[in-house]
């Protein structure tokens, strides 16, 4: 639901640009999504990562959208 909410109302989210990859070699983990929050890999950011949300804004948006189905 957060991705759709972000597309509808991005201002209720705090985001950062970070490098994200999927560990497939088993070096750190197996098949896990890894986010380089601290720029340790030296890789350029390739994703927008949500780190916070205005909870009330999210609930209000959800309620607003769900009322169409009531």
HELIX and SHEET records of a PDB file:
HELIX    1   1 UNK A    2  UNK A    8  1                                   7    
HELIX    2   2 UNK A   10  UNK A   12  5                                   3    
HELIX    3   3 UNK A   55  UNK A   66  1                                  12    
HELIX    4   4 UNK A   67  UNK A   69  5                                   3    
SHEET    1   A 3 UNK A  33  UNK A  36  0                                        
SHEET    2   A 3 UNK A  13  UNK A  22 -1                                        
SHEET    3   A 3 UNK A  47  UNK A  53 -1                                        
END                                                                             
